[in-house]
Amino acid sequence: MDLGLAGRAYAVTGASSGVGLATAALLLADGAHVAACARDAGRLARALEGLPRTPGARLHIRACDVLDPEEVETFVGGAAAEFGGLDGLVNNAGRSLMAPVADTSRDQWRAEFELKIFSVLNTVRAAEPHLRRSSAPAIVNVNAILARQPEPRLGATSAARAALLNLTRTLSADLAPIRVNSVCLGLIDTGQWRRRYEAAGTAASYEEWSAGIAADRGIALGRFGTPGEVAHPIVALLSPRASYVTGSSIDVGGGISRYV
Ligand code: NDP
């Protein structure tokens, strides 16, 4: 099915790795123009420049910390100027903080809410005037199943994720007709998990280690997801074909969630 993305322009934050990189790759393959940011400019360029693109699909790369409103303004404004507008935004940049509540400092709590909430407010503020000129504007916030199903040692991240899920619903009303939706992730095989595997110092292979975690967590499909398996639902929500979908969230967790 043609998703109607060719020639449209999308900004993706945290695009040098994992879910953001897979989303940027899928958009370029579908003929969309992509503006991509992350903090490490070298890693961003190395990750993106060799990606296959449909002829005509353009790439705008810029180092940008989503916590810095001026950098975000420059990134989003530069992309809109280069592409002649902006049709969508994927708020993906982020990470999680693993620590029991008792060991989480006030600064760490603040940093989690800064990253999950203010990163989104910064990009939304910068993108809104451009999105209002699009014929099919859409925002997708990359969130976590933790927003509805918190876990031990992830208290600050879970609470900040719940706040982002709530904020996403408000944005869908306040920004309409710009559509605003979430994808809520389970365990996805990206740099975050590779770093945790290395930190665990286990003798098991990565595959054995991750399969053990999937079994412990009761993931119905018995494995971690791949970044590509997240990129497809993100791109489907960005697509003009999803023109009546807003304020909703899609779980991409292989059956990890326990709520109905
Ligand atoms: P990765 O660690 O693979 O990639 C994170 C990306 O975000 C990198 O490009 C990184 O680049 C960028 N980034 C981080 N902080 C900032 C910042 N302040 N400003 C700009 N860019 C930033 O992560 P994933 O692909 O695993 O995660 C993507 C999203 O999905 C995150 O929000 C994560 O919390 C969420 N998620 C992931 C899960 C998983 O199992 N993987 C589960 C649930 C949610 P750089 O460091 O150069 O800035």
Residues whose N, C-alpha, C, O or C-beta is under 5 A from the ligand:
A	BS01	NDP	G14 A15 S16 S17 G18 V19 G20 C37 A38 R39 D40 C64 D65 V66 L67 N92 A93 G94 R95 S96 V142 N143 A144 L185 G186 L187 I188 T190 G191 Q192
